[in-house]
């Protein structure tokens, strides 16, 4: 009965109640969307780091990490891999060869980290094949040649392994991405012209665009009209097991793009058996074991198990190799809770004000209810229920709107390439964000909304309890 009365009291002043409900809904929808963006942004980076670079756990010879020497291999590596495969938590495990090298093209040269992996993707921990840039790129298991290599988008640009040509299709794509028509009209003079290096293309753009326009739109334009020089050769120079310099021409068969300039500009992938032969290593020799487990949250526990079984090896979890991952996984929910708490704290002032006005307007009515026998506990309960119902109504609407917004943008993506692609990818984050809202976030928000409504109603309810029936009946509000 009290609940029914409280619900009816909310709508006695519809405009005021609707304004407060709308404010709560808008604030919570925005909160869920912003948190969903951050959660999706970080999850994307987390997944890419695990699938392409670090895995969940890595095992090395203790001396390997300090100098990356080929002599510091993992003895009995294949036997260790067989034992790890039998462990309950293992989802995938592979041995790799990692070696520093110098990679050169006809135009440029730079340092690189060569990773020798098993060509077969079915059991491979390294899932770089998921990030091949286009349909023309091939993975290592799709070609019979041995001297083939997969390089990153950033490395392809640095080695001038990219062609550029502005076409009607690329201009249409740029228009859909929001490039101003004034910029598109300037690009008409370049349409149909082919540029064989990144430097030449950017030089051509520099002549057409202002400095500000170049900084803001050059990368966006380049990414929409490029094609990779697949089939071209690059030279890779390395030191073999005896310290001798060996070099080999590798043919580019694919280019990957993880939206991480640090990774895309440094790592290249070749077939492990062929790399081992070049380096003078015996068949089956590895200097790194990468493991994917069944639960990222338990990697420290799994690491401890592996340390007990293989005490002479260096065993590191993803949190050891990338400390920011620990912050992302362990502290992110604390950040979310604090962020939501500040939003709801600000909203609580509006709730207090609304409920206090409702109490003051009904002073005479409340006095009459207490005069005819309604005890103070029921008056308190009625005010509390009004506040909770008001807050919960706005909260549920806001949560639904926020979730629908996250659901839509999580499918379509939020493309920030126009504004911050270069800076975000330089830090290892994608410029396209796919928001994600977990059920835990929605449940946490609902609970916080209820608590906020209850706390915000305490002062107005206490104010109502202090009313004296005799005085309240003579109050004219």
Secondary structure, 3 states (H helix, E strand, C coil): CHHHHHHHHHHHHHHHHHHHHHHHHHHHHHHHHHHHHHHHHHHHHHHHHHHHHHCCEEEECCCHHHHCCCCCCCCCHHHHHHHHHCCCCEEEEEEEEEEEEEEECCCCEEEEEEEEECCCHHHCCCCHHHHECCCCCCCHHHCCCCCEEEEEHHHHHHCCCEEEEECHHHHHHHHHCCCCHHHHHHHHHHECCEECCHHHHHHHHHHHCCHHHHHHHHHHHHHHCEEECCCCEEEEEEECCCCCEEEEEEEEEEEECCCCHHHHCCEEEEEHHHHHHHHCCCCCCCCEEEEEECCHHHHHHHHHHHHHHCCCCEEEEHHHHCHHHHHHHHCHHHHHHHHHHHHHHHHHHHHHHHHHHHHHHCHHHHHHHHHCCCCHHHHHHHHHHHHHHHHHHHHHHHHHHHHHHHHHHHHHCEECHHHHHHHHHHCCCCCEECCCCCHHHHHHHHHHHHHHHHHHHHHHHHHHHCCCHHHHHCCCC
